[in-house]
Amino acid sequence: MDYRTHSPYSDPRHHAALFDAVPGDVAGAAAAARNVLVHYRAGGVELSDARRSEANLRWLDRILDTDQSRFPLPLTAPRPAAERVAGCCRDHTLFTVAALRQHGVPARSRVGFASYFVPGWHHDHVLAEWWNGERWVWADPELDPADPRPFDGYDIDPEAGHFDSAARVWTAYRAGRVDPDRYGVDPALPIRGAWFVRVYVLHELAHRRKDELLLWDGFGSMSDDPTEADLALTDEIAALLLAADGGDAAAERELADRYASDTRLRPDGTVRSVDPVTGTVTTVDLRR
């Protein structure tokens, strides 16, 4: 798969000239993302429900439409935090990945869980991953490098436990090595547990195949009451994802083949999307 080219989600379309002016390195792209976006529930500003629901905008060009309706300016020109487009980690990463792809840098998003926000808790999270010519590098676009932390947020060690892919967490859970109830959206919310980790394995595969879906999109075999067949399928996909991460080209090819042929693993033109603000469930047509 060519990660240098845009997906339907990362394509800035009529805003391409704006993106040409965004820096083509991770630090510069991430800074521009933080300038345009604010987290819909953890951004440190009070937003109305209507504003928070901007997190459903999904496609980068629509995010940029919203931004430009307020600030017809370069994407690096400062915006007040309260007037930025509301989004989440997925949107910061989509913006950053898009900027890198715009400059011909291979980049993709990774879905998993971060341990560095709340001690003892693993937040669902999306990182940017880019190819530096020798290896894939994990970077968290939401992190400001000026903030003190005991690790490099733009070169996160995959073995350090700061962030683990959904496939790794699922595999550890199935082996009895982790408590899945410590993995979820927030310690104060019930959206957590084994079913949630399993759903994120499917999201991880989708994002790897350049379907950068919203984290609250449902598709394929996603269910909070999976069958034994669903569990076995998730075991297989998680093992292939881990093997592909280790450089196994055959595993990467099998993931591509299975994603293309098995509708249990991918959206089939539509998703069931649950608005995280209102709880409203809608069927969204992904064909643009």
Backbone hydrogen bonds, N-H to C=O, Kabsch-Sander energy under -0.5 kcal/mol:
donor,donor_aa,acceptor,acceptor_aa,energy
3,Y,1,M,-1.0
5,T,2,D,-0.9
11,D,7,S,-1.4
15,H,12,P,-2.4
16,A,13,R,-1.8
19,F,15,H,-1.8
20,D,16,A,-2.1
21,A,17,A,-0.9
21,A,18,L,-0.6
22,V,19,F,-1.1
29,A,25,D,-2.8
30,A,26,V,-2.9
31,A,27,A,-2.0
32,A,28,G,-1.8
33,A,29,A,-2.1
34,R,30,A,-2.4
35,N,31,A,-1.3
36,V,32,A,-1.6
37,L,33,A,-2.6
38,V,85,V,-2.3
40,Y,87,G,-3.3
43,G,39,H,-0.9
47,L,45,V,-0.5
52,R,48,S,-2.7
53,S,49,D,-1.9
54,E,51,R,-1.7
55,A,52,R,-1.8
56,N,53,S,-1.9
57,L,54,E,-2.1
59,W,57,L,-2.6
60,L,9,Y,-2.8
61,D,11,D,-0.6
62,R,59,W,-0.8
63,I,59,W,-1.8
64,L,60,L,-2.7
65,D,61,D,-2.0
66,T,62,R,-2.0
67,D,63,I,-2.2
68,Q,64,L,-3.0
69,S,65,D,-1.6
70,R,66,T,-0.8
70,R,67,D,-1.1
71,F,67,D,-3.1
73,L,71,F,-3.0
77,A,74,P,-1.6
83,E,80,P,-1.8
84,R,81,A,-1.3
85,V,36,V,-2.5
87,G,38,V,-2.5
91,D,88,C,-0.7
92,H,88,C,-2.0
93,T,89,C,-2.4
94,L,90,R,-2.6
95,F,91,D,-2.6
96,T,92,H,-2.1
97,V,93,T,-3.4
98,A,94,L,-2.5
99,A,95,F,-2.3
100,L,96,T,-2.1
101,R,97,V,-2.8
102,Q,98,A,-2.5
103,H,99,A,-1.0
103,H,100,L,-0.8
104,G,101,R,-2.1
105,V,100,L,-2.8
107,A,3,Y,-2.0
108,R,129,E,-2.6
110,R,127,L,-2.7
112,G,125,H,-2.7
113,F,164,D,-2.6
114,A,123,H,-2.8
115,S,162,H,-2.8
121,W,118,V,-2.1
122,H,182,R,-2.4
123,H,114,A,-2.2
123,H,121,W,-0.6
124,D,184,G,-1.9
125,H,112,G,-2.5
127,L,110,R,-2.4
128,A,139,A,-2.7
129,E,108,R,-2.7
130,W,137,V,-2.0
131,W,106,P,-2.2
132,N,130,W,-0.6
132,N,135,R,-2.4
137,V,130,W,-2.9
138,W,156,I,-0.5
139,A,128,A,-2.9
140,D,153,G,-2.9
143,L,140,D,-1.4
147,D,144,D,-2.0
153,G,151,F,-0.8
155,D,152,D,-1.5
156,I,138,W,-2.3
160,A,157,D,-1.6
164,D,113,F,-2.5
166,A,111,V,-2.1
169,V,165,S,-2.2
170,W,166,A,-2.9
171,T,167,A,-2.3
172,A,168,R,-2.3
173,Y,169,V,-2.6
174,R,170,W,-2.6
175,A,171,T,-1.2
176,G,173,Y,-1.8
177,R,172,A,-3.0
178,V,172,A,-0.6
182,R,179,D,-1.9
183,Y,180,P,-1.8
184,G,122,H,-2.0
185,V,191,I,-2.4
189,L,186,D,-1.9
192,R,190,P,-1.6
193,G,180,P,-1.3
193,G,183,Y,-1.8
197,V,193,G,-2.1
198,R,194,A,-2.5
199,V,195,W,-2.1
200,Y,196,F,-1.8
201,V,197,V,-1.3
201,V,198,R,-0.6
202,L,198,R,-1.2
203,H,199,V,-1.8
204,E,200,Y,-2.8
205,L,201,V,-2.1
206,A,202,L,-2.4
207,H,203,H,-2.8
208,R,204,E,-2.1
209,R,205,L,-1.6
210,K,207,H,-1.8
211,D,206,A,-2.9
212,E,210,K,-0.8
213,L,211,D,-2.3
217,D,214,L,-1.7
218,G,272,R,-2.4
221,S,264,R,-2.5
222,M,219,F,-2.0
231,L,227,T,-2.2
232,A,228,E,-2.4
233,L,229,A,-2.4
234,T,230,D,-2.3
235,D,231,L,-2.3
236,E,232,A,-2.1
237,I,233,L,-2.5
238,A,234,T,-2.8
239,A,235,D,-2.1
240,L,236,E,-2.1
241,L,237,I,-2.7
242,L,238,A,-2.3
243,A,239,A,-2.3
244,A,240,L,-2.8
245,D,241,L,-2.3
246,G,242,L,-1.4
247,G,244,A,-1.8
248,D,243,A,-2.2
249,A,247,G,-1.0
252,E,248,D,-1.8
253,R,249,A,-2.2
254,E,250,A,-2.3
255,L,251,A,-2.4
256,A,252,E,-2.0
257,D,253,R,-2.5
258,R,254,E,-2.9
259,Y,255,L,-2.5
260,A,256,A,-1.9
261,S,257,D,-1.6
262,D,258,R,-2.4
263,T,261,S,-0.7
265,L,262,D,-1.9
268,D,270,T,-0.6
269,G,267,P,-0.6
271,V,284,V,-1.6
272,R,218,G,-2.6
273,S,271,V,-0.7
273,S,282,T,-3.1
274,V,216,W,-2.0
275,D,273,S,-0.7
275,D,280,T,-2.8
279,G,275,D,-2.5
282,T,273,S,-2.5
282,T,280,T,-0.5
284,V,271,V,-2.6
284,V,282,T,-0.6
286,L,269,G,-2.8
286,L,284,V,-0.6
287,R,269,G,-0.6
288,R,286,L,-0.7
